[in-house]
Amino acid sequence: MSGATTVTSPAPPAPATRPGPIAAIGAVYAAQLARARVARGPLLFVATLQSLGILLLLRGVTRDPQPATASAIVAGSTVLVVAFVALNLLAQRFGLLRASHALDYYAALPVSGATIVLGTAASYATFTVPGAVVTAVVGTALFGLSFAQIWVVLPVVAAAGVALAGAGAALGLLFRRADLATAAGQLAMTAVLFLGVIPPGHIPAGLRALRAVVPAMPAVDALAAALRDDATWWGVGWRLAVTLAWGVVGLAAAARAFRRAVAD
């Protein structure tokens, strides 16, 4: 007579673990980067041409501009490349996700809303670097500005990308309709254009208060000072720090808007 057969129950599956913040942001960034490379390439090319066109137009209508005017035009046009992507395209992207109820898919992922917003924003901001650098170099040559501190364009683009991407994502998530989110992003981009290319001293007093609360303006001022070759490490550093602080506020607002949009 054979012995009794012992049946061993399978071990319960190990509970899924949430990835760490860096790994989660990297995964979202890689996925969104692949999508944006295919879907947004032509628009990103247009963003660069738009800024180059503004440079050529303003160079043609200004005769012997003062260094403050010339540097403001070049710096504002450079940051406009970032604004086109971070405000216009990112607001449109999140607006479409909310309108189509696609946010539920992202909410089901084992990552936080802040991670999704930050990874998506970073993927879009990545594409702005080549266009912004080309705009800064062409503008500097057109207006006869100094190339000595042109390297400042890189930290300026990074800081402005963080600040404006948070604002763009928040705008896209606040509106239930995608067309309203797109319109809000375009209006915000227009504000960056007009307030960025005009020297602060030429702006009416009433609009200076508005300029002070536009997240990317400290970055514009840092680049403008560098192009005049009178920037200091301290001046560039504190302006970029203020820009990044605006970015933290914008990303926090976008993460909160993401949670509310998913709950609706």
Beta strands, then each sheet from edge to edge (+ up, - down):
end
